Amino acid sequence: DNLITFDKNFSGHNINAVLGSSYQREAYEQINGLNHNIFVTGGQYLDVLDAGSSNPKVGGFRNEIYRVSYFGRVNYDFDQKYLLEFNFRYDGSSRFDPDNMWGFFPSVSAGWVISQENFYPLKNAVQFLKIRGSYGSIGNQNVANYLYIPTMSVSQSGWLHGGEQVWQVGAPNITSVNLTWEEVETLDFGFDISTLNNRLGITFDWYDSKTKNLVGPGEAVPNLLGTSVPKTNGGEVTTRGWEIEVSWRSRVRDFAYGIRGVLSDYVSTVTKYTNPNKILTTYYEGMDLGEIWGMETNGFFQTDAEVSGYEIDQSFLWSGAWYPGDTKYVDQNGDGKIDIGDNTVDNPGDKKIIGNSTPRLQYGLNLTASWKGLDVSML
């Protein structure tokens, strides 16, 4: 890493700046060998590959990743009342095609410490009050290496030619040549309060985050293509949520203690994805992440007579016999049978959203205490 820093203070103005660059490289190499029927001498296996008698094999791979970054930050405040910060990153990653390997990710934030103003009327009741906002983006390069390079698998065939298995080369995959960085843009507003002689603190944030250029499979193609669908930047997910933190700190002579609680909630919704038929096996526009599609139960069969007299056909789920104790399912669409229709949002058959794997209200509690140099913390 390389850094250049700058600090300047004059007439209540404070400026701090950082400019830097970094270079990261990871390289992996492996070579291996395998043999069978290793000879044994003196009750021990010989630990050399040449001691085997059949079907020796060798293999190996090489993998290299690098990332180059240029970054900067400028902080400005006037009299500790008006705060401004600007950041930028210009990142390049070898995981993408050279024409798409670079991404620019700026951010800006501003704050106003109202409690520092001379006209602030609540100095005795609320000792600290700051409002703030920010907007910025960060990049995500977490995809497999070399997706933009066509590869062909090499293997031995399962049939014989001239009495021997021949080597075969598979069809090349379709490359993800236009794949580039995912980008997460976040808008955030919040405030910080400290009151009761700075013993009670409250922090609140509301945010709206958009994950753009979401990496995922491209639009479905016929199976006769003979290879997998390349990944593309074809989606967008919007996350809206809030978080509040309340803390209390106090001291009684040599005994100090603190309590901090956090409560948050968010919902992530797919706002753009290449799934025109809204098939339920993948993302679709309007989907809340974590939603669970399933069938609603209607109790259990109690008797053989109830089984034989049940008018709803459940053979799609199980074509064999049904018995007392088996589950009954609700016919959501009223067609007299239980199935999944086209397994799409418009025709899910008898499936419905029955829950979500993402918890809504999440909370945490932290307790701390200290006495004469002895510290205790509990989560």
LUMMARDO-400533 format. One record per residue (C-alpha): residue number from 0; residue in one letter; x, y, z. Coordinates in steps of 0.1 Angstrom, whole numbers, plus 2048, in hexadecimal, padded with zeros to 3 digits. Layout:
# residues N
n NUM, res A, X X, Y Y, Z Z
...
END
This chain:
# residues 379
n 0, res D, X 800, Y 800, Z 800
n 1, res N, X 80A, Y 824, Z 7FA
n 2, res L, X 7FC, Y 842, Z 80D
n 3, res I, X 7FF, Y 868, Z 80B
n 4, res T, X 7EE, Y 87C, Z 827
n 5, res F, X 7E6, Y 8A1, Z 82B
n 6, res D, X 7DB, Y 8B4, Z 84A
n 7, res K, X 7D3, Y 8D9, Z 84C
n 8, res N, X 7C2, Y 8EE, Z 867
n 9, res F, X 7BA, Y 913, Z 865
n 10, res S, X 7A0, Y 92B, Z 874
n 11, res G, X 789, Y 90E, Z 87E
n 12, res H, X 78C, Y 8FB, Z 85E
n 13, res N, X 79B, Y 8D8, Z 860
n 14, res I, X 7A5, Y 8C5, Z 841
n 15, res N, X 7B3, Y 8A1, Z 840
n 16, res A, X 7BA, Y 88E, Z 81F
n 17, res V, X 7C7, Y 86C, Z 816
n 18, res L, X 7D1, Y 860, Z 7F4
n 19, res G, X 7DE, Y 83D, Z 7EE
n 20, res S, X 7E1, Y 81E, Z 7D9
n 21, res S, X 7E4, Y 7F9, Z 7E0
n 22, res Y, X 7EC, Y 7D9, Z 7CD
n 23, res Q, X 7E2, Y 7B6, Z 7D7
n 24, res R, X 7EC, Y 796, Z 7C6
n 25, res E, X 7E3, Y 772, Z 7CF
n 26, res A, X 7F2, Y 755, Z 7BD
n 27, res Y, X 7EB, Y 730, Z 7C2
n 28, res E, X 7FE, Y 713, Z 7B2
n 29, res Q, X 7F9, Y 6EE, Z 7B8
n 30, res I, X 807, Y 6CE, Z 7A9
n 31, res N, X 7FC, Y 6AB, Z 7B4
n 32, res G, X 802, Y 687, Z 7AB
n 33, res L, X 7EE, Y 667, Z 7B1
n 34, res N, X 7F6, Y 642, Z 7AE
n 35, res H, X 7E5, Y 622, Z 7B8
n 36, res N, X 7EF, Y 601, Z 7C7
n 37, res I, X 80D, Y 60F, Z 7DA
n 38, res F, X 825, Y 5F4, Z 7E4
n 39, res V, X 82A, Y 5EB, Z 808
n 40, res T, X 84B, Y 5E1, Z 818
n 41, res G, X 851, Y 5D9, Z 83C
n 42, res G, X 82D, Y 5E0, Z 844
n 43, res Q, X 82F, Y 604, Z 837
n 44, res Y, X 824, Y 615, Z 817
n 45, res L, X 83F, Y 623, Z 801
n 46, res D, X 839, Y 649, Z 800
n 47, res V, X 844, Y 64E, Z 7DC
n 48, res L, X 82E, Y 650, Z 7BD
n 49, res D, X 844, Y 638, Z 7AA
n 50, res A, X 83B, Y 61D, Z 7C3
n 51, res G, X 818, Y 619, Z 7B4
n 52, res S, X 80F, Y 600, Z 79A
n 53, res S, X 7F1, Y 60E, Z 787
n 54, res N, X 7E0, Y 62D, Z 779
n 55, res P, X 7F8, Y 649, Z 783
n 56, res K, X 7E9, Y 66C, Z 780
n 57, res V, X 7F7, Y 690, Z 783
n 58, res G, X 7E4, Y 6B0, Z 786
n 59, res G, X 7E7, Y 6D4, Z 791
n 60, res F, X 7DB, Y 6F8, Z 78D
n 61, res R, X 7E5, Y 71C, Z 78E
n 62, res N, X 7D0, Y 739, Z 799
n 63, res E, X 7D9, Y 75E, Z 79B
n 64, res I, X 7C4, Y 77B, Z 7A7
n 65, res Y, X 7CF, Y 7A0, Z 7A9
n 66, res R, X 7BE, Y 7C0, Z 7B3
n 67, res V, X 7CA, Y 7E4, Z 7AF
n 68, res S, X 7BA, Y 800, Z 7C2
n 69, res Y, X 7BD, Y 826, Z 7C3
n 70, res F, X 7AB, Y 837, Z 7DF
n 71, res G, X 7A7, Y 859, Z 7F0
n 72, res R, X 795, Y 86A, Z 80C
n 73, res V, X 790, Y 88F, Z 815
n 74, res N, X 781, Y 899, Z 837
n 75, res Y, X 777, Y 8BD, Z 83F
n 76, res D, X 767, Y 8CC, Z 85D
n 77, res F, X 761, Y 8F0, Z 869
n 78, res D, X 763, Y 8F6, Z 88E
n 79, res Q, X 757, Y 8D2, Z 894
n 80, res K, X 734, Y 8DC, Z 888
n 81, res Y, X 733, Y 8D6, Z 863
n 82, res L, X 742, Y 8B5, Z 857
n 83, res L, X 749, Y 8A9, Z 833
n 84, res E, X 75A, Y 88B, Z 826
n 85, res F, X 761, Y 87F, Z 803
n 86, res N, X 76F, Y 85C, Z 7FA
n 87, res F, X 777, Y 84B, Z 7DA
n 88, res R, X 785, Y 829, Z 7CE
n 89, res Y, X 790, Y 81F, Z 7AC
n 90, res D, X 794, Y 7FA, Z 7AC
n 91, res G, X 7A0, Y 7E1, Z 791
n 92, res S, X 79C, Y 7BC, Z 794
n 93, res S, X 7AA, Y 79F, Z 77F
n 94, res R, X 789, Y 78C, Z 785
n 95, res F, X 77A, Y 7A0, Z 768
n 96, res D, X 783, Y 7A5, Z 743
n 97, res P, X 79D, Y 7C0, Z 73F
n 98, res D, X 783, Y 7D7, Z 72E
n 99, res N, X 76C, Y 7D5, Z 74D
n 100, res M, X 785, Y 7D0, Z 76A
n 101, res W, X 784, Y 7F3, Z 777
n 102, res G, X 769, Y 803, Z 78D
n 103, res F, X 766, Y 826, Z 79D
n 104, res F, X 754, Y 827, Z 7BF
n 105, res P, X 750, Y 84A, Z 7CF
n 106, res S, X 73E, Y 854, Z 7EF
n 107, res V, X 736, Y 874, Z 801
n 108, res S, X 728, Y 87B, Z 824
n 109, res A, X 71F, Y 89A, Z 837
n 110, res G, X 716, Y 8A2, Z 85B
n 111, res W, X 70A, Y 8BF, Z 871
n 112, res V, X 711, Y 8C0, Z 896
n 113, res I, X 6F4, Y 8D6, Z 8A0
n 114, res S, X 6FD, Y 8D5, Z 8C5
n 115, res Q, X 71D, Y 8E9, Z 8BC
n 116, res E, X 709, Y 907, Z 8B0
n 117, res N, X 706, Y 926, Z 8C6
n 118, res F, X 6E0, Y 927, Z 8C0
n 119, res Y, X 6DB, Y 903, Z 8CB
n 120, res P, X 6C0, Y 905, Z 8E6
n 121, res L, X 6C3, Y 8E2, Z 8F6
n 122, res K, X 6E7, Y 8E2, Z 903
n 123, res N, X 6DC, Y 8D8, Z 927
n 124, res A, X 6C4, Y 8BD, Z 91C
n 125, res V, X 6D4, Y 8AE, Z 8FD
n 126, res Q, X 6FA, Y 8B2, Z 8FE
n 127, res F, X 702, Y 8A5, Z 8DB
n 128, res L, X 6EC, Y 8A5, Z 8BC
n 129, res K, X 6F9, Y 89D, Z 899
n 130, res I, X 6E6, Y 896, Z 879
n 131, res R, X 6F8, Y 886, Z 85B
n 132, res G, X 6F3, Y 877, Z 839
n 133, res S, X 708, Y 864, Z 820
n 134, res Y, X 707, Y 856, Z 7FD
n 135, res G, X 721, Y 83F, Z 7ED
n 136, res S, X 729, Y 81F, Z 7DC
n 137, res I, X 740, Y 801, Z 7E1
n 138, res G, X 74A, Y 7E5, Z 7C9
n 139, res N, X 748, Y 7C0, Z 7CB
n 140, res Q, X 75F, Y 7A9, Z 7B7
n 141, res N, X 755, Y 788, Z 7C7
n 142, res V, X 752, Y 772, Z 7A8
n 143, res A, X 766, Y 755, Z 79B
n 144, res N, X 786, Y 75B, Z 789
n 145, res Y, X 78A, Y 75A, Z 763
n 146, res L, X 765, Y 75A, Z 75A
n 147, res Y, X 76D, Y 770, Z 73C
n 148, res I, X 785, Y 755, Z 72E
n 149, res P, X 775, Y 737, Z 71B
n 150, res T, X 77F, Y 716, Z 72A
n 151, res M, X 77C, Y 6F2, Z 71E
n 152, res S, X 77C, Y 6D4, Z 734
n 153, res V, X 793, Y 6B7, Z 72D
n 154, res S, X 78B, Y 693, Z 737
n 155, res Q, X 78C, Y 66F, Z 72D
n 156, res S, X 76E, Y 662, Z 71A
n 157, res G, X 758, Y 647, Z 727
n 158, res W, X 75B, Y 633, Z 707
n 159, res L, X 778, Y 620, Z 6F7
n 160, res H, X 78A, Y 627, Z 6D6
n 161, res G, X 7A3, Y 60D, Z 6CB
n 162, res G, X 7A0, Y 5FD, Z 6EC
n 163, res E, X 7A9, Y 61C, Z 700
n 164, res Q, X 797, Y 639, Z 710
n 165, res V, X 79D, Y 658, Z 6FB
n 166, res W, X 7A1, Y 67C, Z 708
n 167, res Q, X 785, Y 694, Z 700
n 168, res V, X 781, Y 6BA, Z 702
n 169, res G, X 760, Y 6C9, Z 70A
n 170, res A, X 74F, Y 6E7, Z 6FA
n 171, res P, X 75B, Y 709, Z 706
n 172, res N, X 745, Y 71C, Z 71E
n 173, res I, X 735, Y 73D, Z 715
n 174, res T, X 74A, Y 758, Z 726
n 175, res S, X 73E, Y 774, Z 73C
n 176, res V, X 752, Y 78E, Z 728
n 177, res N, X 73C, Y 7AC, Z 734
n 178, res L, X 73D, Y 7A2, Z 759
n 179, res T, X 748, Y 7BF, Z 76F
n 180, res W, X 745, Y 7CB, Z 793
n 181, res E, X 726, Y 7C9, Z 7A8
n 182, res E, X 71F, Y 7EB, Z 7B7
n 183, res V, X 70E, Y 7F2, Z 7D8
n 184, res E, X 700, Y 816, Z 7DA
n 185, res T, X 6F4, Y 821, Z 7FD
n 186, res L, X 6E1, Y 840, Z 808
n 187, res D, X 6E1, Y 845, Z 82E
n 188, res F, X 6D2, Y 85E, Z 845
n 189, res G, X 6D6, Y 85E, Z 86B
n 190, res F, X 6DB, Y 871, Z 88B
n 191, res D, X 6EF, Y 86E, Z 8AC
n 192, res I, X 6E2, Y 87A, Z 8CE
n 193, res S, X 6F3, Y 87B, Z 8F0
n 194, res T, X 6DF, Y 887, Z 90E
n 195, res L, X 6DC, Y 884, Z 934
n 196, res N, X 700, Y 891, Z 938
n 197, res N, X 70C, Y 87A, Z 91C
n 198, res R, X 700, Y 85B, Z 92D
n 199, res L, X 6E4, Y 852, Z 914
n 200, res G, X 6ED, Y 84F, Z 8F0
n 201, res I, X 6D6, Y 849, Z 8D2
n 202, res T, X 6E1, Y 842, Z 8AE
n 203, res F, X 6C9, Y 83D, Z 891
n 204, res D, X 6CF, Y 835, Z 86D
n 205, res W, X 6B7, Y 830, Z 84F
n 206, res Y, X 6C6, Y 823, Z 82F
n 207, res D, X 6BD, Y 81A, Z 80B
n 208, res S, X 6D6, Y 804, Z 7FA
n 209, res K, X 6D6, Y 7F8, Z 7D6
n 210, res T, X 6EC, Y 7DB, Z 7CA
n 211, res K, X 6F0, Y 7E2, Z 7A4
n 212, res N, X 6FF, Y 7CC, Z 789
n 213, res L, X 6F7, Y 7AE, Z 79F
n 214, res V, X 70A, Y 78F, Z 792
n 215, res G, X 6F5, Y 771, Z 789
n 216, res P, X 6ED, Y 759, Z 76D
n 217, res G, X 6E2, Y 768, Z 74C
n 218, res E, X 6C0, Y 762, Z 73B
n 219, res A, X 6B8, Y 73D, Z 737
n 220, res V, X 6C1, Y 72C, Z 717
n 221, res P, X 6B6, Y 70B, Z 708
n 222, res N, X 6C8, Y 6EC, Z 714
n 223, res L, X 6D3, Y 6E4, Z 6F1
n 224, res L, X 6ED, Y 700, Z 6F4
n 225, res G, X 703, Y 6E6, Z 706
n 226, res T, X 713, Y 6FD, Z 71F
n 227, res S, X 70B, Y 712, Z 73D
n 228, res V, X 6FC, Y 735, Z 73C
n 229, res P, X 717, Y 750, Z 743
n 230, res K, X 715, Y 767, Z 761
n 231, res T, X 70A, Y 78B, Z 75A
n 232, res N, X 704, Y 7AB, Z 76D
n 233, res G, X 6DF, Y 7A8, Z 76A
n 234, res G, X 6CF, Y 7B0, Z 78B
n 235, res E, X 6C7, Y 7CA, Z 7A5
n 236, res V, X 6BE, Y 7C6, Z 7CA
n 237, res T, X 6B1, Y 7E3, Z 7DF
n 238, res T, X 6B4, Y 7E1, Z 805
n 239, res R, X 6A2, Y 7F9, Z 81C
n 240, res G, X 6A6, Y 7F9, Z 842
n 241, res W, X 6AD, Y 80B, Z 862
n 242, res E, X 6C2, Y 806, Z 881
n 243, res I, X 6C0, Y 816, Z 8A4
n 244, res E, X 6D9, Y 813, Z 8BF
n 245, res V, X 6D3, Y 81E, Z 8E3
n 246, res S, X 6EF, Y 81F, Z 8FD
n 247, res W, X 6F2, Y 828, Z 922
n 248, res R, X 713, Y 82F, Z 933
n 249, res S, X 718, Y 838, Z 957
n 250, res R, X 72F, Y 836, Z 975
n 251, res V, X 72A, Y 831, Z 99B
n 252, res R, X 74C, Y 839, Z 9AB
n 253, res D, X 764, Y 81E, Z 99F
n 254, res F, X 749, Y 80A, Z 98E
n 255, res A, X 741, Y 812, Z 969
n 256, res Y, X 727, Y 801, Z 954
n 257, res G, X 717, Y 803, Z 932
n 258, res I, X 6F9, Y 7F5, Z 91F
n 259, res R, X 6F6, Y 7F6, Z 8F9
n 260, res G, X 6D8, Y 7E9, Z 8E5
n 261, res V, X 6D4, Y 7E7, Z 8BF
n 262, res L, X 6B4, Y 7E1, Z 8AC
n 263, res S, X 6B2, Y 7E0, Z 886
n 264, res D, X 69C, Y 7D6, Z 869
n 265, res Y, X 6A0, Y 7D3, Z 843
n 266, res V, X 68F, Y 7C5, Z 824
n 267, res S, X 6A2, Y 7BC, Z 804
n 268, res T, X 68E, Y 7BB, Z 7E4
n 269, res V, X 699, Y 7B1, Z 7C1
n 270, res T, X 691, Y 7CE, Z 7AA
n 271, res K, X 6A1, Y 7C2, Z 78A
n 272, res Y, X 6AA, Y 79E, Z 77F
n 273, res T, X 6AA, Y 78B, Z 75E
n 274, res N, X 68D, Y 774, Z 765
n 275, res P, X 670, Y 77F, Z 74E
n 276, res N, X 65A, Y 761, Z 757
n 277, res K, X 661, Y 766, Z 77C
n 278, res I, X 66A, Y 742, Z 782
n 279, res L, X 66B, Y 73B, Z 7A8
n 280, res T, X 68C, Y 727, Z 7A7
n 281, res T, X 6A0, Y 748, Z 7A4
n 282, res Y, X 69D, Y 76D, Z 7AB
n 283, res Y, X 681, Y 781, Z 79B
n 284, res E, X 677, Y 7A5, Z 79B
n 285, res G, X 663, Y 7AE, Z 7BA
n 286, res M, X 671, Y 791, Z 7CF
n 287, res D, X 67A, Y 798, Z 7F3
n 288, res L, X 69B, Y 786, Z 7F9
n 289, res G, X 697, Y 768, Z 811
n 290, res E, X 672, Y 762, Z 808
n 291, res I, X 667, Y 73E, Z 80B
n 292, res W, X 64E, Y 72F, Z 7F2
n 293, res G, X 63D, Y 70F, Z 7FE
n 294, res M, X 61B, Y 6FE, Z 802
n 295, res E, X 603, Y 706, Z 81E
n 296, res T, X 5F9, Y 6E8, Z 833
n 297, res N, X 5D6, Y 6E0, Z 83F
n 298, res G, X 5DC, Y 6C8, Z 85B
n 299, res F, X 5E0, Y 6A2, Z 859
n 300, res F, X 5CA, Y 686, Z 84D
n 301, res Q, X 5B9, Y 676, Z 86B
n 302, res T, X 5A9, Y 657, Z 85D
n 303, res D, X 5A9, Y 640, Z 83F
n 304, res A, X 586, Y 64D, Z 837
n 305, res E, X 593, Y 671, Z 836
n 306, res V, X 5AF, Y 666, Z 81E
n 307, res S, X 598, Y 654, Z 806
n 308, res G, X 57F, Y 671, Z 807
n 309, res Y, X 598, Y 68D, Z 802
n 310, res E, X 58E, Y 69F, Z 7E2
n 311, res I, X 5AF, Y 6B1, Z 7DB
n 312, res D, X 5C8, Y 69D, Z 7C6
n 313, res Q, X 5EA, Y 69E, Z 7D6
n 314, res S, X 5FB, Y 685, Z 7BF
n 315, res F, X 613, Y 69F, Z 7B2
n 316, res L, X 624, Y 69E, Z 7D4
n 317, res W, X 622, Y 678, Z 7D8
n 318, res S, X 614, Y 660, Z 7BF
n 319, res G, X 611, Y 643, Z 7D8
n 320, res A, X 5F7, Y 63D, Z 7F3
n 321, res W, X 5EF, Y 657, Z 80E
n 322, res Y, X 5E8, Y 64D, Z 832
n 323, res P, X 5DB, Y 65B, Z 852
n 324, res G, X 5F6, Y 672, Z 860
n 325, res D, X 600, Y 67F, Z 83E
n 326, res T, X 5FE, Y 6A4, Z 837
n 327, res K, X 5E1, Y 6B5, Z 825
n 328, res Y, X 5E9, Y 6D4, Z 810
n 329, res V, X 5D4, Y 6F2, Z 807
n 330, res D, X 5C8, Y 6F5, Z 7E4
n 331, res Q, X 5D1, Y 71A, Z 7DF
n 332, res N, X 5C4, Y 71E, Z 7BB
n 333, res G, X 5A5, Y 708, Z 7BF
n 334, res D, X 5AC, Y 6F1, Z 7A2
n 335, res G, X 5A7, Y 6D1, Z 7B7
n 336, res K, X 5CC, Y 6C6, Z 7B7
n 337, res I, X 5EC, Y 6CF, Z 7C7
n 338, res D, X 609, Y 6D8, Z 7B0
n 339, res I, X 621, Y 6F5, Z 7A9
n 340, res G, X 612, Y 701, Z 788
n 341, res D, X 62D, Y 711, Z 773
n 342, res N, X 641, Y 718, Z 792
n 343, res T, X 640, Y 73D, Z 78A
n 344, res V, X 633, Y 75B, Z 79D
n 345, res D, X 615, Y 75E, Z 786
n 346, res N, X 60D, Y 739, Z 787
n 347, res P, X 61C, Y 729, Z 7A7
n 348, res G, X 601, Y 70E, Z 7A9
n 349, res D, X 5FB, Y 709, Z 7CE
n 350, res K, X 61B, Y 719, Z 7DA
n 351, res K, X 61A, Y 739, Z 7ED
n 352, res I, X 633, Y 74E, Z 802
n 353, res I, X 633, Y 73D, Z 824
n 354, res G, X 64F, Y 750, Z 834
n 355, res N, X 671, Y 761, Z 831
n 356, res S, X 693, Y 754, Z 83D
n 357, res T, X 69F, Y 778, Z 844
n 358, res P, X 695, Y 783, Z 868
n 359, res R, X 685, Y 7A5, Z 868
n 360, res L, X 68C, Y 7B5, Z 88A
n 361, res Q, X 6B0, Y 7AD, Z 895
n 362, res Y, X 6BD, Y 7B8, Z 8B6
n 363, res G, X 6DC, Y 7B6, Z 8CC
n 364, res L, X 6E6, Y 7BF, Z 8F0
n 365, res N, X 708, Y 7C6, Z 8FE
n 366, res L, X 710, Y 7CB, Z 923
n 367, res T, X 731, Y 7D8, Z 931
n 368, res A, X 73E, Y 7DF, Z 954
n 369, res S, X 760, Y 7E8, Z 963
n 370, res W, X 76C, Y 7EB, Z 987
n 371, res K, X 790, Y 7F5, Z 991
n 372, res G, X 79F, Y 7E7, Z 971
n 373, res L, X 789, Y 7C8, Z 96E
n 374, res D, X 774, Y 7C8, Z 94E
n 375, res V, X 756, Y 7B2, Z 946
n 376, res S, X 743, Y 7B2, Z 925
n 377, res M, X 725, Y 79D, Z 91B
n 378, res L, X 712, Y 79A, Z 8FA
END
